[in-house]
Amino acid sequence: MSDFDKQEPVDVRRPGAGEVMLECRDLSRVYSEGPQDLVVLDKLEMSVKAGERVAVVGSSGSGKTTLLNLLGGLDLPSGGEVRVADTALHELGDAEIGKFRNRHIGFVYQFHHLLAEFSAVENVALPLIVRGQSKKDAEQQAMKLLARVGMEPRAEHKPGELSGGERQRVAIARALVTDPSLMLMDEPTGNLDQNTAASILELMDELAASARCAFVIVTHDPGLAAHQDRVLRLDGGRLHAE
Ligand SMILES: Nc1ncnc2c1ncn2[C@@H]1O[C@H](COP(=O)(O)OP(=O)(O)OP(=O)(O)O)[C@@H](O)[C@H]1O
């Protein structure tokens, strides 16, 4: 058992399909570093159900990245709360938040941050190894996920030997391997050509149909946004239905 697994467990009852998976109440984030306070999120409310896909759009500087960081427990709110699977993230300690993130939150970013020196299967297996699973078991599970995203034949290749779309598929497999409660995606098709982006979109449809998680997808791409169950626009520190 790794030290990671010896920490206090973060026990949560996982909401089922149709139940609220992500909830923000009165969520505020104020940056106070500059000469004047900058209120980026202002008592924002948000609720996403298990199995639901929500796109968040908004102009540059409207606070999308700030919101994603709060939803993923990478930053703390100035006020209000984020609840994932009915757990208030700000109430978790430093050790617990890391563990909670590993268990419950999957991240996919435009620049996928795959580790260059590891193969695709090793990259996907890593979150399970961190969790204390044996390398063999973790890689077996990783292979299943790679097969789901159509990347099994390329499993032994390193990121530098894969195309942009293939790397993004690996990143999606890595985010899904822990069976997260919440998938956070930041421009998941941002640096891909149209055909590759379309194939990632198709893949997301398949995954959403079977996944038990809530999806929050930040994008500037109107096509990707329109493809989700709901589109919310971040403006003036709050979310508005499109
Ligand atoms: N750590 C920080 N300290 C102070 N101000 C910040 C900090 N991070 C972001 N900001 C400011 O907060 C506002 C929102 O930034 P954020 O990155 O969340 O916007 P965004 O909607 O993701 O923008 P983009 O679409 O351009 O990526 C911006 O005005 C930005 O300058």
The ligand as an SDF file (V2000), in Angstrom:
LIG
                    3D

 31 33  0  0  0  0  0  0  0  0999 V2000
   -3.6220   34.7660  -10.1720 N   0  0  0  0  0  0  0  0  0  0  0  0
   -4.2370   35.8520  -10.6210 C   0  0  0  0  0  0  0  0  0  0  0  0
   -4.0220   37.0520  -10.0090 N   0  0  0  0  0  0  0  0  0  0  0  0
   -4.6570   38.1620  -10.4190 C   0  0  0  0  0  0  0  0  0  0  0  0
   -5.5040   38.1990  -11.4770 N   0  0  0  0  0  0  0  0  0  0  0  0
   -5.7550   37.0510  -12.1270 C   0  0  0  0  0  0  0  0  0  0  0  0
   -5.1220   35.8270  -11.7510 C   0  0  0  0  0  0  0  0  0  0  0  0
   -5.5550   34.8440  -12.5880 N   0  0  0  0  0  0  0  0  0  0  0  0
   -6.3990   35.4330  -13.4570 C   0  0  0  0  0  0  0  0  0  0  0  0
   -6.5190   36.7500  -13.1990 N   0  0  0  0  0  0  0  0  0  0  0  0
   -7.3860   37.7080  -13.9040 C   0  0  0  0  0  0  0  0  0  0  0  0
   -8.7280   37.2530  -13.7550 O   0  0  0  0  0  0  0  0  0  0  0  0
   -9.4820   37.4430  -14.9480 C   0  0  0  0  0  0  0  0  0  0  0  0
  -10.0330   36.1060  -15.4260 C   0  0  0  0  0  0  0  0  0  0  0  0
   -8.9650   35.2900  -15.8800 O   0  0  0  0  0  0  0  0  0  0  0  0
   -9.2050   33.8120  -16.4630 P   0  0  0  0  0  0  0  0  0  0  0  0
   -7.8780   33.2680  -16.8490 O   0  0  0  0  0  0  0  0  0  0  0  0
  -10.0280   33.0300  -15.4990 O   0  0  0  0  0  0  0  0  0  0  0  0
  -10.0930   34.1460  -17.7680 O   0  0  0  0  0  0  0  0  0  0  0  0
  -10.5080   33.2140  -18.9990 P   0  0  0  0  0  0  0  0  0  0  0  0
  -11.9710   33.4210  -19.2100 O   0  0  0  0  0  0  0  0  0  0  0  0
  -10.0570   31.8200  -18.7640 O   0  0  0  0  0  0  0  0  0  0  0  0
   -9.7050   33.8670  -20.1960 O   0  0  0  0  0  0  0  0  0  0  0  0
   -9.1500   33.2200  -21.5790 P   0  0  0  0  0  0  0  0  0  0  0  0
  -10.3600   32.8430  -22.3900 O   0  0  0  0  0  0  0  0  0  0  0  0
   -8.3980   34.3730  -22.1840 O   0  0  0  0  0  0  0  0  0  0  0  0
   -8.2690   32.0750  -21.2250 O   0  0  0  0  0  0  0  0  0  0  0  0
   -8.5100   38.1010  -15.9410 C   0  0  0  0  0  0  0  0  0  0  0  0
   -8.7550   39.4950  -15.9010 O   0  0  0  0  0  0  0  0  0  0  0  0
   -7.1410   37.7660  -15.3910 C   0  0  0  0  0  0  0  0  0  0  0  0
   -6.2150   38.7790  -15.7080 O   0  0  0  0  0  0  0  0  0  0  0  0
  1  2  1  0
  2  3  1  0
  2  7  2  0
  3  4  2  0
  4  5  1  0
  5  6  2  0
  6  7  1  0
  6 10  1  0
  7  8  1  0
  8  9  2  0
  9 10  1  0
 10 11  1  0
 11 12  1  0
 11 30  1  0
 12 13  1  0
 13 14  1  0
 13 28  1  0
 14 15  1  0
 15 16  1  0
 16 17  2  0
 16 18  1  0
 16 19  1  0
 19 20  1  0
 20 21  2  0
 20 22  1  0
 20 23  1  0
 23 24  1  0
 24 25  2  0
 24 26  1  0
 24 27  1  0
 28 29  1  0
 28 30  1  0
 30 31  1  0
M  END
$$$$
